[in-house]
Amino acid sequence: MNRPLPAPGPALIAAAAAALVACSPGLDWRQVRPENTGLEALFPCKPLSHAREVPLGGATGRMSMFSCSTSGMTFGVTHVDLGDPARVTPALNELRAAAVGNLGGQETVLGPAGVAGMTPNPQALRIAVAGRRADGSALAQHAAFFAKGTHVYQASVVGTRLSDEALDSFFSGLRLP
């Protein structure tokens, strides 16, 4: 005797929808070599680029920015060649202070940046920032600050909810050949 299956309840429908969203291809990882940076990065979407002159480390330099947004997160890498080794450590400190200040948040140092090929520097760190948007809503950021020679980098992921898997993929995909 075959009986018809009962109609799925709201909980089952919600669970199925959540499973489908979790499997969606929102994060389409690709290896990127941002032009003139010497960096290899793994982005979950195609980054766009722009550049501008910024004061950093006691002088003005041309900073290149590469970023994309997907799944409620923005992934970005900035790069500037300072041309002077004495400017590297101050620049790493300034970038870190700006990242925390832009979110008006509290910083937690997660440890050394750990990017393959980077030049050792005590200020090459990975941090997490819990902050707020201008409207008061919560915003989180994970960022790494590192250098190779006179080239200074910031890699960051910003969003209201950050995926541990996305953070691991993005930060472990950074390399300086």
Backbone as JSON, one array per atom type, in Angstrom:
{
  "sequence": "MNRPLPAPGPALIAAAAAALVACSPGLDWRQVRPENTGLEALFPCKPLSHAREVPLGGATGRMSMFSCSTSGMTFGVTHVDLGDPARVTPALNELRAAAVGNLGGQETVLGPAGVAGMTPNPQALRIAVAGRRADGSALAQHAAFFAKGTHVYQASVVGTRLSDEALDSFFSGLRLP",
  "N": [[0.84, -1.17, 0.0], [0.83, 1.99, -1.08], [1.37, 5.06, 0.21], [0.84, 8.56, -0.17], [3.56, 10.86, 0.2], [3.93, 13.02, 3.02], [3.37, 16.56, 2.85], [6.17, 18.74, 2.76], [7.24, 20.41, 5.68], [7.55, 23.83, 6.97], [10.07, 24.02, 8.27], [11.61, 22.03, 7.04], [11.65, 22.97, 4.42], [13.01, 25.4, 4.79], [15.48, 24.42, 5.68], [16.34, 23.01, 3.41], [16.54, 25.11, 1.57], [18.59, 26.6, 2.77], [20.69, 24.77, 2.51], [20.97, 24.71, -0.27], [21.78, 27.36, -0.78], [24.21, 27.37, 0.59], [25.67, 25.77, -1.09], [25.89, 27.27, -3.34], [27.54, 28.84, -6.11], [28.83, 31.28, -5.21], [31.35, 32.03, -4.46], [33.83, 32.11, -6.51], [36.71, 31.08, -6.9], [39.85, 32.3, -8.05], [43.16, 32.51, -9.34], [45.05, 35.42, -9.17], [47.2, 37.87, -10.51], [47.89, 40.78, -9.63], [48.61, 43.61, -11.58], [51.89, 44.95, -11.75], [52.52, 44.54, -9.04], [53.88, 42.38, -8.03], [52.72, 40.37, -6.61], [50.9, 37.37, -5.96], [47.58, 36.44, -5.73], [44.62, 34.96, -4.37], [41.45, 35.34, -5.39], [37.88, 35.49, -4.83], [36.27, 36.43, -6.78], [36.18, 38.48, -9.74], [38.59, 40.91, -9.53], [38.45, 44.49, -9.56], [40.39, 47.36, -10.48], [42.03, 50.31, -9.25], [43.9, 53.35, -8.84], [45.68, 55.7, -6.78], [47.26, 58.65, -5.53], [48.78, 58.64, -2.39], [49.53, 59.8, 0.93], [52.04, 58.25, 2.73], [54.05, 56.64, 5.06], [55.7, 58.84, 5.44], [56.0, 60.12, 2.99], [54.64, 60.73, -0.32], [53.02, 58.3, -2.28], [52.17, 56.19, -5.1], [49.37, 54.35, -4.81], [48.06, 51.23, -5.57], [44.95, 49.62, -5.91], [43.05, 46.69, -5.61], [40.03, 45.09, -5.85], [37.03, 43.2, -5.04], [33.59, 42.27, -4.68], [31.5, 39.86, -3.16], [29.02, 37.57, -2.04], [28.33, 39.05, 0.24], [30.74, 40.0, 1.2], [33.71, 41.98, 0.93], [36.67, 41.77, -0.79], [40.04, 42.68, -0.8], [43.16, 44.04, -2.0], [45.85, 46.16, -1.44], [48.62, 48.01, -2.72], [51.8, 49.52, -2.62], [54.82, 50.89, -3.79], [57.34, 52.01, -1.93], [59.96, 52.75, -2.29], [61.97, 53.27, -0.47], [63.59, 51.71, 2.09], [63.49, 52.57, 4.77], [61.0, 53.65, 5.09], [59.17, 51.61, 5.2], [58.35, 50.18, 7.66], [57.06, 52.33, 9.17], [54.98, 52.79, 7.31], [53.55, 50.34, 7.3], [52.54, 50.44, 9.91], [50.93, 52.75, 9.72], [49.01, 51.97, 7.78], [47.73, 49.9, 9.16], [46.68, 51.3, 11.41], [44.91, 52.98, 10.06], [43.12, 51.1, 8.98], [41.86, 50.11, 11.28], [40.86, 52.52, 12.32], [39.12, 53.36, 10.26], [36.94, 51.7, 10.59], [36.21, 52.39, 13.07], [36.75, 50.76, 15.21], [37.64, 47.95, 17.36], [40.72, 46.36, 17.63], [42.08, 43.11, 17.19], [44.99, 41.38, 17.42], [45.94, 38.8, 15.4], [48.21, 37.44, 14.82], [51.46, 36.92, 13.2], [51.73, 38.06, 9.76], [52.49, 36.14, 7.8], [52.89, 35.62, 4.97], [53.92, 33.92, 2.13], [57.17, 34.47, 0.93], [57.41, 37.09, 1.82], [59.19, 39.94, 3.24], [60.73, 39.69, 6.36], [59.3, 41.44, 9.09], [58.62, 43.12, 12.07], [56.18, 44.42, 12.2], [54.59, 43.23, 10.36], [51.66, 41.97, 10.27], [48.65, 40.09, 11.04], [45.33, 40.95, 11.52], [42.14, 41.26, 13.24], [39.21, 43.17, 13.09], [36.58, 44.53, 14.86], [33.99, 46.52, 14.13], [31.96, 49.4, 13.27], [29.52, 50.56, 10.92], [28.72, 53.77, 9.42], [26.01, 54.07, 9.94], [25.74, 52.74, 12.28], [25.48, 49.97, 12.26], [26.89, 46.68, 12.63], [30.19, 45.8, 11.54], [32.77, 43.84, 10.2], [36.26, 43.11, 9.89], [39.05, 41.43, 8.5], [42.5, 41.64, 8.22], [45.71, 41.75, 6.63], [49.01, 42.9, 6.89], [51.93, 43.52, 5.19], [55.25, 43.23, 3.72], [57.58, 43.32, 0.96], [60.79, 43.86, 0.39], [60.84, 47.16, -0.62], [58.21, 47.27, -1.2], [54.94, 47.58, -0.09], [52.08, 46.05, 1.36], [48.55, 45.6, 1.83], [46.13, 43.31, 2.65], [42.73, 42.54, 2.7], [39.53, 41.56, 4.1], [36.23, 42.47, 4.26], [33.07, 42.74, 5.84], [29.65, 42.13, 6.95], [29.25, 39.62, 7.97], [31.72, 37.32, 8.16], [33.06, 34.62, 6.42], [34.74, 31.84, 7.67], [35.93, 29.93, 6.03], [36.22, 31.36, 3.62], [37.94, 33.39, 4.47], [40.22, 31.88, 5.18], [40.89, 30.77, 2.66], [41.41, 33.09, 1.12], [43.53, 34.49, 2.53], [45.49, 32.48, 2.73], [46.08, 32.19, 0.09], [47.77, 34.22, -0.67], [50.84, 35.21, -2.09], [54.27, 36.0, -2.54], [56.29, 35.73, -5.07]],
  "CA": [[0.0, 0.0, 0.0], [1.63, 3.2, -1.22], [0.74, 6.29, 0.69], [1.57, 9.75, -0.61], [4.42, 11.46, 1.22], [3.36, 14.26, 3.55], [3.96, 17.8, 2.34], [7.24, 19.19, 3.63], [6.91, 21.53, 6.57], [8.38, 25.04, 6.81], [11.44, 23.78, 8.73], [12.3, 21.26, 6.01], [11.84, 23.87, 3.28], [14.07, 26.34, 5.17], [16.75, 23.68, 5.7], [16.72, 22.74, 2.01], [16.97, 26.38, 0.97], [19.9, 26.92, 3.34], [21.67, 23.87, 1.91], [21.21, 25.15, -1.64], [22.55, 28.59, -0.72], [25.57, 27.02, 0.99], [26.35, 25.14, -2.22], [25.88, 28.15, -4.49], [28.88, 29.2, -6.54], [29.08, 32.69, -4.95], [32.79, 32.25, -4.36], [34.44, 31.5, -7.69], [38.11, 31.39, -6.65], [40.76, 32.38, -9.19], [44.49, 33.06, -9.07], [45.2, 36.73, -9.8], [48.51, 38.53, -10.35], [47.63, 42.2, -9.89], [49.67, 44.24, -12.36], [52.95, 45.75, -11.13], [52.57, 44.38, -7.58], [54.74, 41.26, -7.64], [51.93, 39.54, -5.71], [49.89, 36.43, -6.43], [46.48, 36.42, -4.76], [43.46, 34.14, -4.7], [40.23, 36.14, -5.21], [36.67, 34.72, -5.1], [35.54, 37.13, -7.83], [37.13, 39.23, -10.56], [38.83, 42.22, -8.92], [38.62, 45.71, -10.34], [41.54, 48.09, -9.95], [42.19, 51.75, -9.4], [45.1, 53.82, -8.15], [45.67, 57.1, -6.39], [48.4, 59.1, -4.75], [48.46, 58.68, -0.96], [50.65, 60.02, 1.84], [52.28, 57.02, 3.47], [55.43, 56.44, 5.48], [56.46, 60.08, 5.38], [56.06, 60.67, 1.64], [53.48, 60.37, -1.13], [53.28, 57.24, -3.25], [51.02, 55.75, -5.9], [48.82, 53.11, -4.26], [47.15, 50.47, -6.43], [43.95, 48.88, -5.14], [42.35, 45.65, -6.35], [38.98, 44.58, -4.96], [35.77, 42.7, -5.57], [32.61, 41.94, -3.63], [30.61, 38.74, -3.41], [28.49, 36.89, -0.85], [28.3, 39.96, 1.38], [32.09, 40.32, 1.65], [34.58, 42.66, -0.01], [38.05, 41.28, -0.73], [40.88, 43.69, -1.42], [44.6, 44.12, -1.83], [46.47, 47.42, -1.84], [50.07, 47.89, -2.92], [52.56, 50.73, -2.95], [56.27, 50.77, -3.71], [57.8, 53.21, -1.24], [61.27, 53.12, -2.8], [62.92, 53.55, 0.62], [63.36, 50.73, 3.17], [63.21, 53.23, 6.05], [59.57, 54.03, 5.13], [58.32, 50.41, 5.22], [57.72, 49.94, 8.97], [56.04, 53.35, 9.44], [53.83, 52.61, 6.41], [52.76, 49.21, 7.81], [51.82, 50.94, 11.09], [49.89, 53.69, 9.27], [47.93, 51.2, 7.14], [47.01, 49.19, 10.22], [45.9, 52.29, 12.16], [43.81, 53.43, 9.2], [42.13, 50.02, 8.88], [41.1, 50.1, 12.53], [40.15, 53.8, 12.42], [38.02, 53.43, 9.27], [35.79, 50.97, 11.13], [35.94, 52.88, 14.42], [36.6, 49.52, 15.95], [38.63, 47.37, 18.25], [41.61, 45.45, 16.92], [42.65, 41.92, 17.81], [46.11, 40.88, 16.63], [45.82, 37.36, 15.23], [49.56, 36.89, 14.71], [52.21, 37.42, 12.05], [51.04, 37.98, 8.47], [52.77, 34.8, 7.26], [52.73, 35.52, 3.51], [55.1, 33.31, 1.51], [58.02, 35.38, 0.18], [57.48, 38.45, 2.37], [60.35, 40.32, 4.01], [60.39, 39.71, 7.78], [59.13, 42.75, 9.7], [57.79, 42.93, 13.27], [54.85, 45.01, 12.0], [53.85, 42.44, 9.36], [50.69, 41.32, 11.15], [47.27, 39.8, 10.63], [44.44, 41.44, 12.57], [40.69, 41.26, 13.07], [38.64, 44.41, 13.61], [35.13, 44.57, 15.04], [33.66, 47.93, 14.07], [30.6, 49.82, 12.93], [29.29, 51.45, 9.78], [28.24, 55.09, 9.81], [24.65, 53.94, 10.45], [25.79, 52.02, 13.55], [25.41, 48.52, 12.11], [28.17, 45.99, 12.83], [31.01, 45.51, 10.38], [33.99, 43.13, 10.61], [37.35, 43.1, 8.91], [40.31, 40.74, 8.75], [43.48, 42.26, 7.35], [47.12, 41.4, 6.78], [49.91, 43.97, 6.47], [53.21, 42.86, 4.96], [56.11, 43.92, 2.75], [58.71, 42.64, 0.33], [61.66, 44.97, 0.03], [60.18, 48.45, -0.38], [56.8, 47.13, -1.59], [54.08, 47.4, 1.09], [50.78, 45.49, 0.98], [47.46, 45.33, 2.77], [45.09, 42.44, 2.11], [41.64, 42.6, 3.68], [38.18, 41.09, 3.82], [35.31, 43.27, 5.07], [31.66, 42.39, 5.67], [28.89, 42.01, 8.19], [29.52, 38.26, 8.43], [32.85, 36.8, 7.39], [33.15, 33.16, 6.38], [36.06, 31.32, 8.01], [36.45, 29.26, 4.84], [36.63, 32.39, 2.67], [39.13, 34.03, 5.05], [41.35, 30.95, 5.04], [41.26, 30.68, 1.24], [41.97, 34.36, 0.66], [44.82, 34.79, 3.13], [46.48, 31.44, 2.39], [46.36, 32.31, -1.33], [48.69, 35.33, -0.94], [52.24, 34.78, -2.28], [55.22, 36.9, -3.19], [57.29, 34.85, -5.67]],
  "C": [[0.88, 1.23, 0.0], [0.83, 4.4, -0.76], [1.52, 7.48, 0.14], [2.4, 10.3, 0.55], [3.77, 12.74, 1.73], [4.07, 15.47, 2.95], [5.07, 18.25, 3.29], [6.8, 20.39, 4.44], [7.85, 22.71, 6.34], [9.83, 24.81, 7.23], [12.24, 23.03, 7.68], [12.59, 22.13, 4.79], [12.98, 24.85, 3.58], [15.43, 25.65, 5.17], [17.24, 23.39, 4.29], [17.21, 24.0, 1.33], [18.34, 26.78, 1.48], [20.99, 26.05, 2.72], [21.99, 24.29, 0.48], [22.04, 26.43, -1.69], [23.99, 28.28, -0.36], [26.35, 26.42, -0.16], [26.43, 26.06, -3.44], [27.29, 28.59, -4.84], [29.18, 30.69, -6.36], [30.55, 33.02, -4.88], [33.47, 31.44, -5.45], [35.94, 31.85, -7.66], [38.95, 31.33, -7.91], [42.08, 33.0, -8.75], [44.65, 34.35, -9.86], [46.61, 37.25, -9.52], [48.29, 40.01, -10.65], [48.85, 42.88, -10.51], [50.59, 45.11, -11.52], [53.03, 45.63, -9.62], [53.56, 43.31, -7.14], [54.02, 40.26, -6.75], [51.06, 38.56, -6.49], [48.83, 36.36, -5.34], [45.36, 35.54, -5.29], [42.22, 34.97, -4.36], [39.01, 35.28, -5.53], [35.79, 35.35, -6.18], [36.57, 37.95, -8.59], [37.35, 40.62, -9.97], [38.93, 43.34, -9.96], [39.78, 46.47, -9.72], [41.38, 49.58, -10.13], [43.41, 52.15, -8.58], [44.94, 55.28, -7.81], [46.93, 57.41, -5.6], [47.96, 59.21, -3.29], [49.71, 59.04, -0.16], [50.83, 58.78, 2.7], [53.75, 56.91, 3.82], [56.29, 57.68, 5.33], [56.62, 60.68, 4.0], [54.78, 60.26, 0.9], [53.88, 59.32, -2.14], [52.01, 56.87, -3.98], [50.57, 54.39, -5.38], [47.84, 52.51, -5.26], [46.22, 49.66, -5.54], [43.22, 47.93, -6.07], [41.3, 45.07, -5.43], [37.79, 44.06, -5.73], [34.87, 42.33, -4.4], [31.73, 40.79, -4.08], [30.18, 38.15, -2.08], [28.55, 37.76, 0.4], [29.66, 40.33, 1.94], [32.83, 41.06, 0.54], [36.01, 42.22, 0.25], [38.93, 42.3, -1.42], [42.35, 43.53, -1.1], [45.03, 45.51, -2.27], [47.97, 47.21, -1.89], [50.65, 49.27, -3.2], [54.04, 50.41, -2.82], [56.79, 52.08, -3.14], [59.18, 53.66, -1.7], [62.33, 53.37, -1.75], [62.64, 52.58, 1.76], [63.01, 51.37, 4.51], [61.73, 53.61, 6.18], [58.64, 52.84, 5.32], [57.62, 50.22, 6.57], [56.72, 51.03, 9.33], [54.79, 53.19, 8.58], [52.95, 51.46, 6.87], [51.93, 49.65, 9.02], [50.68, 51.87, 10.69], [48.72, 52.96, 8.62], [47.08, 50.49, 8.18], [46.13, 50.15, 11.03], [44.72, 52.78, 11.35], [42.72, 52.37, 9.08], [41.25, 49.97, 10.12], [40.26, 51.37, 12.64], [38.98, 53.91, 11.46], [36.77, 52.71, 9.76], [35.42, 51.47, 12.52], [35.86, 51.73, 15.39], [37.73, 49.17, 16.88], [39.41, 46.33, 17.47], [42.0, 44.28, 17.8], [43.77, 41.45, 16.89], [46.01, 39.36, 16.61], [47.17, 36.67, 15.13], [50.29, 37.49, 13.54], [51.44, 37.22, 10.75], [51.28, 36.64, 7.8], [52.55, 34.63, 5.77], [54.03, 34.97, 2.92], [55.86, 34.34, 0.69], [58.14, 36.78, 0.74], [58.81, 38.67, 3.1], [59.95, 40.33, 5.49], [60.34, 41.16, 8.31], [58.24, 42.56, 10.91], [56.38, 43.51, 13.14], [54.06, 44.32, 10.9], [52.91, 41.54, 10.14], [49.39, 41.0, 10.44], [46.39, 40.2, 11.81], [42.98, 41.18, 12.22], [40.19, 42.55, 13.71], [37.12, 44.24, 13.69], [34.75, 46.04, 15.12], [32.21, 48.17, 13.71], [30.62, 50.67, 11.66], [28.82, 52.79, 10.32], [26.83, 55.03, 10.4], [24.58, 53.17, 11.78], [25.73, 50.51, 13.45], [26.82, 47.92, 12.19], [28.87, 45.72, 11.51], [32.3, 44.87, 10.89], [35.01, 43.19, 9.49], [38.47, 42.2, 9.41], [41.29, 41.34, 7.76], [44.87, 41.75, 7.66], [47.94, 42.54, 6.2], [51.29, 43.36, 6.35], [53.98, 43.61, 3.88], [57.08, 42.93, 2.12], [59.6, 43.74, -0.2], [60.98, 46.28, 0.38], [58.71, 48.44, -0.8], [55.98, 46.8, -0.34], [52.69, 47.01, 0.62], [49.81, 45.47, 2.16], [46.47, 44.44, 2.03], [43.97, 42.41, 3.14], [40.35, 42.01, 3.14], [37.28, 41.83, 4.79], [33.89, 42.81, 4.8], [30.96, 42.33, 7.0], [29.08, 40.64, 8.81], [30.6, 37.68, 7.55], [32.91, 35.29, 7.53], [34.58, 32.73, 6.7], [36.71, 30.67, 6.81], [36.97, 30.28, 3.83], [37.89, 33.11, 3.18], [40.36, 33.15, 4.87], [41.82, 30.88, 3.59], [41.96, 31.95, 0.76], [43.37, 34.59, 1.22], [45.88, 33.73, 2.83], [46.86, 31.49, 0.91], [47.3, 33.46, -1.69], [50.12, 34.81, -1.02], [53.04, 35.88, -2.96], [56.34, 36.04, -3.77], [58.69, 35.46, -5.66]]
}
